[in-house]
Amino acid sequence: MFGMVVSAGASMLSDVEWNKRNMMIFALSVSLGFGLQLEPGALQHLPETAKILLSSGLLPAAFIAIVLNLILPEEAADEAV
């Protein structure tokens, strides 16, 4: 089942037009997600509920990707890599 999820995600990413804006969104969200999952001590001062939600890596990665998609200027999307 995990392999199917990975292959579906790779298929979706192959259809993306990679420009500087999209690469920045992808890189930051994946880095934050992996970072919080691999270093849960970064969340030690948060309440227990926040630790549970943020330590999986999925929720913070999705949140930062959505926020960056909304705030990064579209002008950066014009420059293809």
C-alpha positions in Angstrom: 0.0 0.0 0.0 2.8 2.4 0.8 4.4 1.7 -2.6 1.1 2.7 -4.3 1.0 6.0 -2.4 4.6 6.8 -3.3 4.0 5.9 -7.0 0.8 8.0 -7.1 2.7 11.0 -5.6 5.6 10.6 -8.0 3.1 10.5 -10.9 1.5 13.7 -9.7 4.9 15.4 -9.3 5.9 14.4 -12.8 3.0 16.5 -14.2 4.1 19.7 -12.4 5.8 22.5 -14.3 8.9 23.0 -12.3 9.9 26.6 -11.9 11.6 28.5 -9.1 8.4 29.2 -7.3 7.2 25.6 -7.3 10.6 24.3 -6.4 10.8 26.6 -3.4 7.4 25.5 -2.2 8.2 21.8 -2.6 11.7 22.1 -1.0 10.6 24.1 2.1 7.5 22.0 2.8 9.4 18.7 2.4 12.3 20.0 4.5 10.0 21.2 7.3 8.0 17.9 7.3 11.1 15.7 7.4 12.9 18.0 9.9 10.0 17.9 12.4 9.6 14.1 12.0 13.3 13.4 12.4 13.9 15.9 15.3 10.8 15.8 17.5 12.8 17.5 20.2 12.2 20.8 18.4 8.7 20.7 19.6 9.5 20.1 23.3 8.1 23.4 24.6 4.7 23.0 22.9 1.6 21.6 24.5 1.1 17.8 24.1 -1.7 18.2 21.5 0.5 20.4 19.3 3.3 17.9 19.6 1.1 15.1 18.4 -0.2 17.1 15.5 3.2 18.5 14.4 5.5 15.6 15.0 4.0 13.5 12.1 5.5 15.9 9.6 2.5 15.7 7.3 0.4 18.5 8.8 3.2 21.1 9.0 4.4 20.2 5.5 0.9 20.6 4.0 0.3 23.8 6.0 3.5 25.5 4.9 2.9 24.4 1.3 -0.6 26.0 1.3 0.7 29.2 2.9 3.7 29.5 0.5 1.4 28.9 -2.4 -0.8 31.8 -1.3 2.0 34.3 -0.4 4.8 33.7 -3.0 4.5 36.0 -6.0 3.4 34.6 -9.3 6.1 36.5 -11.1 8.6 33.8 -9.9 6.5 31.2 -11.7 7.3 32.8 -15.1 11.0 31.8 -15.0 11.2 28.1 -15.9 14.1 26.1 -14.6 
